[in-house]
Amino acid sequence: MTTTYEPNVVLSQVEYDVVGTRPIRHDGADKVTGRAKYGADVHSTGMLYGYILRSPHAHANIRSIDTSKAEALSSVRAVVTAADFPEPPLGDDGSRKVTHGELSTDLIYL
């Protein structure tokens, strides 16, 4: 099936009343005064925090990752690297289906 482009064709007869207007932003005052709450403002008892350590070297080959210093800290609950995740399964065509951003295992892409 081939679709052709027809210039100046009206695709919808619906009238929109937002473009070109100044909508009322009910949360605007809270945001500009600092009263608005964001995800980073939420704190719970026993809450854990995550930290991502990125390589300072673009396109570097990973020889090894030494996590011993981080694991030795009493405040660290877990150290996670790509080795902690299973490889994605092979698809029908033999390729790997990537469903999330992967952690680097051999080459750093920045």
URMOFEN-V6629 format. One record per pair of residues at least 24 apart in sequence whose ideal C-beta (glycine too) atoms are under 10 Angstrom apart, sorted by sequence separation. I is the first residue (numbers start at 1). J is the second residue. D is the distance in Angstrom with one decimal. If there is no record, write none. Layout:
[[I	J	D] [I	J	D]]
This chain:
[[81	105	8.6] [82	106	9.0] [51	76	9.3] [49	75	9.6] [53	79	9.5] [48	75	9.9] [50	77	9.8] [48	76	9.9] [49	77	9.6] [50	78	9.2] [52	80	9.5] [53	81	9.9] [48	77	5.9] [48	78	8.6] [50	80	8.7] [65	104	9.5] [65	105	9.6] [62	104	6.1] [61	104	9.9] [62	105	6.8] [63	106	9.4] [60	104	9.2] [62	106	5.6] [61	106	6.7] [62	107	6.9] [61	107	5.9] [62	108	6.5] [60	107	7.5] [61	108	7.9] [59	107	6.9] [60	108	4.9] [55	104	7.8] [59	108	6.3] [60	109	9.9] [54	104	9.7] [58	108	6.7] [59	109	7.1] [60	110	8.9] [52	103	9.6] [57	108	6.5] [58	109	8.2] [59	110	6.9] [56	108	9.6] [58	110	4.0] [55	108	4.7] [57	110	8.2] [54	108	8.4] [55	109	9.9] [56	110	9.4] [55	110	7.5] [54	110	7.9]]
